[in-house]
Amino acid sequence: MVDPMRDLEPYLQAAAKEGLRITHVTETHIHADFVSGVRELAARTGATIYLSDMGDAAWKYEYPEVDRAILVRDGDSWMVGNIKVEVVATSGHTLEHIAFLITDTAGADAPMGVFTGDFLFVGDVGRPDLLEEAAGFTGTKESGARMQFHTVERFKALPDYLQVWPAHGAGSACGKALGAIPSSTLGYEKLFNPAFQFKDEHKFVNWLLSGQPEPPRYFARMKHVNKVGPALLSELAIPVAVDRAEIDAALAAGALVIDLRSQDEFIAGHVPGSLSVPMTTTMYSTYAGWFVDYSRPTYLVLPEGADLGKILSTLRAIGIDDMPGYLPAAALGANLATLPTASLSELAAALANHDTQILDVRGKTEYDEVHLPDALHIPLGFLPKHLVAIPQDRPIIVHCASGYRSHVGASLLRRLGFSNVATLLDPDGRWKELAQSEVMA
């Protein structure tokens, strides 16, 4: 297993179906975007752990199983039956990053492919700024970008026929333009991946560091968890159903309550002080991760018919482990709050009258492409850090591209005490027509 996630069931089921045992587990680096399953898999199967020994002292693994793990460096290898796994140092995305060349020695003496982790994606390479942007290691992103340039140069010398098996596809925040195809060949990437088109290191660094998306706040937590070792799932308590009184008490004590119901349901009525993160997108855990406080418990409000096990697996994938209880939708009770909404015509009137603050919670590259005049731009995940910039003396309309992020943002501001806040209802993104007409005017 290479770069396993924390939920092991797909791997165990696949192995059982083929009549195989999982005997070796490794990963390309200390991940930032999900909780690693290496420790969990070794505990469940007894697999031997192989971990990178590259990088400096600040990024060495620390969990107990490391004492029994095999630490590997550039050029090291091991066998899994007839399969040879050879380590290639690929510093750049992180200092300790490694890739794995795979050779089927039963029929060949040269590798057929490479597990590239977060170094090389389809159409992109891994961003080198996460240690600085998410984990607070200042001054590391430029040096990481330069390392990434030299790693790309090293791969230019490898055979074109090598298959490329990356750790992520489209939607990952570990790069800025990942392709949706799950695999590629090195020859194809040499032809069409922008990272392979540079000969000048300085130009490569400028290209790589520009336009990177805002890293979710939980990335710093994931780096720490995967370095010191995540808790084993068998050690975690299963949340139990609680009543409304316990939810109110939890909120009063500083806990976070995440309402996973749909936008319409939350707008119509919700527990005051709860945060809306609808399960209508597969990436809902990413948005939850922006705002969870890992030092405090998190409670859930579940939609009717929700699969609790699947939800737990999704949230635990980003380390939300302290979840004591959940409130079923049917037990919401009385004394519910509503979330105000604004229509497109109300947005147009606000723009004309200049009496309302428009709050744009999209990413920077989206904002730079097109935005409403006089809009205050704060990407969704950075709202808690910039509350003082948001006026409280006039109404606020929150908008994004189609309504999901603005809904989450409006619910967050309401939770934090902003009373005169509405989310824009505009699923087709017609606000852009207003933006264009204002620019033309």
MORA-V912415 format. One record per backbone hydrogen bond with DSSP energy under -1.0 kcal/mol. CO is the residue of the C=O (numbers start at 1). NH is the residue of the N-H. If there is no record, write none. Layout:
co=CO nh=NH
co=CO nh=NH
This chain:
co=1 nh=26
co=4 nh=37
co=8 nh=12
co=9 nh=13
co=10 nh=14
co=11 nh=15
co=12 nh=16
co=13 nh=17
co=14 nh=18
co=15 nh=20
co=23 nh=48
co=25 nh=50
co=26 nh=3
co=28 nh=98
co=37 nh=41
co=38 nh=42
co=39 nh=43
co=40 nh=44
co=41 nh=45
co=42 nh=46
co=48 nh=25
co=49 nh=70
co=51 nh=72
co=56 nh=59
co=63 nh=66
co=64 nh=67
co=65 nh=68
co=70 nh=51
co=72 nh=53
co=73 nh=76
co=76 nh=87
co=78 nh=85
co=80 nh=83
co=82 nh=105
co=83 nh=80
co=84 nh=103
co=85 nh=78
co=86 nh=101
co=87 nh=75
co=88 nh=99
co=94 nh=92
co=97 nh=90
co=99 nh=88
co=100 nh=115
co=101 nh=86
co=102 nh=112
co=102 nh=113
co=103 nh=84
co=103 nh=105
co=104 nh=107
co=104 nh=108
co=112 nh=163
co=113 nh=102
co=114 nh=165
co=115 nh=100
co=116 nh=119
co=117 nh=167
co=119 nh=126
co=122 nh=179
co=124 nh=121
co=129 nh=133
co=130 nh=134
co=130 nh=135
co=131 nh=137
co=136 nh=138
co=140 nh=144
co=141 nh=145
co=142 nh=146
co=143 nh=147
co=144 nh=148
co=145 nh=149
co=146 nh=150
co=147 nh=151
co=148 nh=152
co=149 nh=153
co=150 nh=154
co=151 nh=155
co=152 nh=156
co=155 nh=158
co=159 nh=162
co=160 nh=187
co=162 nh=186
co=163 nh=114
co=164 nh=184
co=165 nh=116
co=169 nh=172
co=174 nh=127
co=184 nh=164
co=185 nh=189
co=186 nh=190
co=187 nh=191
co=188 nh=192
co=189 nh=193
co=193 nh=196
co=194 nh=197
co=200 nh=204
co=201 nh=205
co=202 nh=206
co=203 nh=207
co=204 nh=208
co=205 nh=209
co=216 nh=219
co=217 nh=220
co=218 nh=222
co=219 nh=223
co=220 nh=224
co=221 nh=225
co=222 nh=226
co=223 nh=227
co=224 nh=228
co=225 nh=229
co=227 nh=62
co=232 nh=235
co=233 nh=236
co=240 nh=326
co=243 nh=247
co=244 nh=248
co=245 nh=249
co=246 nh=250
co=247 nh=251
co=248 nh=252
co=249 nh=253
co=250 nh=255
co=251 nh=254
co=256 nh=299
co=257 nh=275
co=258 nh=301
co=259 nh=277
co=260 nh=279
co=262 nh=266
co=263 nh=267
co=264 nh=268
co=265 nh=269
co=267 nh=339
co=270 nh=337
co=271 nh=274
co=275 nh=259
co=281 nh=284
co=283 nh=286
co=283 nh=287
co=284 nh=288
co=285 nh=289
co=288 nh=291
co=288 nh=292
co=293 nh=296
co=297 nh=256
co=299 nh=258
co=300 nh=327
co=301 nh=260
co=302 nh=329
co=303 nh=306
co=307 nh=311
co=308 nh=312
co=309 nh=313
co=310 nh=314
co=311 nh=315
co=312 nh=316
co=315 nh=318
co=315 nh=320
co=316 nh=319
co=317 nh=35
co=319 nh=321
co=321 nh=323
co=322 nh=298
co=324 nh=240
co=325 nh=300
co=326 nh=242
co=327 nh=302
co=328 nh=331
co=329 nh=332
co=337 nh=270
co=340 nh=423
co=342 nh=425
co=343 nh=347
co=344 nh=348
co=345 nh=349
co=346 nh=350
co=347 nh=351
co=348 nh=352
co=349 nh=353
co=350 nh=354
co=357 nh=397
co=358 nh=376
co=359 nh=399
co=360 nh=378
co=361 nh=380
co=363 nh=367
co=364 nh=368
co=365 nh=369
co=366 nh=370
co=372 nh=375
co=376 nh=360
co=379 nh=382
co=380 nh=383
co=383 nh=386
co=386 nh=389
co=387 nh=390
co=395 nh=357
co=396 nh=422
co=397 nh=359
co=398 nh=424
co=399 nh=361
co=403 nh=407
co=404 nh=408
co=405 nh=409
co=406 nh=410
co=407 nh=411
co=408 nh=412
co=409 nh=413
co=410 nh=414
co=411 nh=415
co=412 nh=416
co=413 nh=418
co=414 nh=417
co=420 nh=396
co=422 nh=398
co=423 nh=342
co=426 nh=429
co=429 nh=432
co=430 nh=433
co=431 nh=435
co=432 nh=436
co=433 nh=437
co=434 nh=438
co=435 nh=439
co=436 nh=440
co=437 nh=441
